[in-house]
């Protein structure tokens, strides 16, 4: 005997499509194969958990670009602030070579 793999005739149900749904609706067939109702319930619960995990993973993935965008915005603000501070340091030390040398030594990277 073969379990059906077609979808249930009605949409938006809690029944799992495919084999589990068919096994549930044809309760004599699974029992004849030694499959207990508890096994079917366990498989349905596992399938539901897998679907929920898939939905959650998809939501997380879809939200990731927004998170990356926010991180980029923050990083760009920090870089701009560092550039402004560096420019002010250059202007402040422009007439004093000793102070300029100290400023240049204290800055390790130019942005």
Beta strands, then each sheet from edge to edge (+ up, - down):
end
